[in-house]
Amino acid sequence: MAIPRPTTSQFEAFTTNMAYARKMVDAGRYLAPFQPATVDVDDFYRAAWVQAVAAIDHWFHEELYWRVAELAAKDSPDMPQRLRNYEIPLHRVEAVRRGDIELAEAVVEHVKDQWANASLQNPGKISEALKMVTDANIWQGAAKQISTWHGNRTTYTEKTLKKQYVAITDRRNRIAHDADLIDGDLKQRRPITEHDVTDAINWIDRIALAVASVLDAEE
């Protein structure tokens, strides 16, 4: 089943970043038969894994900023409760009052101050951030959407989808922070295969599509 992909610049950037991760997997697969002595082919797979997680982390941030800007500019009574009650510093309020900046810009600037350096690789943090732009339960809605795309042959829940995502980001953290070394070993790294990383990349893509679908349904 072909799943429509959002055409926003934010999602197109995500797609481009994911394509880069897939190219790393291709490079590893092409080199594997030659077994080059000076290159650990598995490192291409590890790099692809880190790149894919970075891609969705970046997309969550950009999606947050874009949707906050859109909603704040509309000044609609139907905007999410978190955004409706959002507080910004007095100096930004004064800048709006003076006409130095539009209200929507002031809100987005403060959201960026709050979230720019935050890692959006934990389901709880992602939910907290996206409450600015939707009152929906993101993970519950995404799980339901993925189940639908699978023809309900497998039923995903909020809990199982979060577990899937955490498993992917945990492996990314082991690669990025612990060189993917086996616990207690300073030389031997965890095994990784082309199938492992391709599955992780596909899941990341699927989760982003499902979350985008939930967000779009709120418009």
Residue pairs with C-beta under 8 A, 6 or more apart in sequence:
1 149
1 151
3 149
3 209
5 11
5 15
5 209
6 209
6 212
6 216
8 66
10 59
10 62
10 63
10 66
11 59
11 63
11 208
11 212
13 58
13 59
13 62
14 55
14 56
14 58
14 59
14 62
14 208
17 51
17 52
17 54
17 55
17 58
17 59
18 52
18 55
18 201
18 204
18 205
20 51
20 55
21 48
21 49
21 51
21 52
21 55
21 201
22 48
22 198
22 201
24 44
24 45
24 47
24 48
24 51
25 44
25 45
25 48
25 194
25 197
25 198
25 201
27 44
28 41
28 42
28 43
28 44
28 45
28 48
28 194
29 194
31 39
31 41
31 44
32 41
32 194
35 41
42 189
42 191
42 192
45 192
45 193
45 194
45 196
45 197
46 175
46 180
46 192
46 197
48 197
48 201
49 168
49 171
49 172
49 175
49 192
49 197
49 200
49 201
50 172
50 175
50 176
52 197
52 200
52 201
52 204
53 121
53 168
53 169
53 172
53 204
55 204
56 120
56 204
56 207
56 208
57 119
57 120
57 121
59 208
60 120
60 126
60 129
60 130
61 115
61 116
61 120
63 130
63 133
63 212
63 215
64 111
64 115
64 129
64 130
64 132
64 133
65 108
65 111
65 112
67 132
67 133
67 215
68 83
68 104
68 107
68 108
68 111
68 132
68 133
69 104
69 105
69 107
69 108
71 79
71 80
71 83
71 133
72 79
72 83
72 103
72 104
72 107
72 108
73 102
73 104
75 103
77 84
80 131
80 132
80 133
80 134
80 135
81 135
82 131
82 132
82 135
83 107
83 132
83 133
86 107
86 110
86 111
86 132
88 106
88 107
88 110
89 110
92 101
92 106
92 109
92 110
93 106
95 101
95 106
96 102
96 103
96 106
101 109
111 132
115 129
118 125
118 129
119 125
120 126
120 129
121 169
121 172
121 173
122 166
122 169
123 139
123 162
123 165
123 166
126 138
127 137
127 138
127 139
130 138
130 211
130 215
133 215
133 218
134 214
134 215
134 218
135 218
136 214
136 215
136 217
136 218
137 158
138 211
138 214
138 215
139 158
139 161
139 162
140 157
140 158
141 210
141 213
141 214
141 217
142 161
142 207
142 210
142 211
142 213
142 214
143 156
143 157
143 158
143 160
143 161
143 210
144 156
145 210
145 213
145 214
146 156
146 161
146 206
146 207
146 210
147 154
147 155
147 156
149 206
149 210
150 156
156 164
161 207
164 203
164 207
165 203
165 207
168 200
168 203
168 204
171 200
174 180
174 190
179 189
180 189
180 190
180 192
181 187
181 188
181 189
181 190
182 188
182 189
182 190
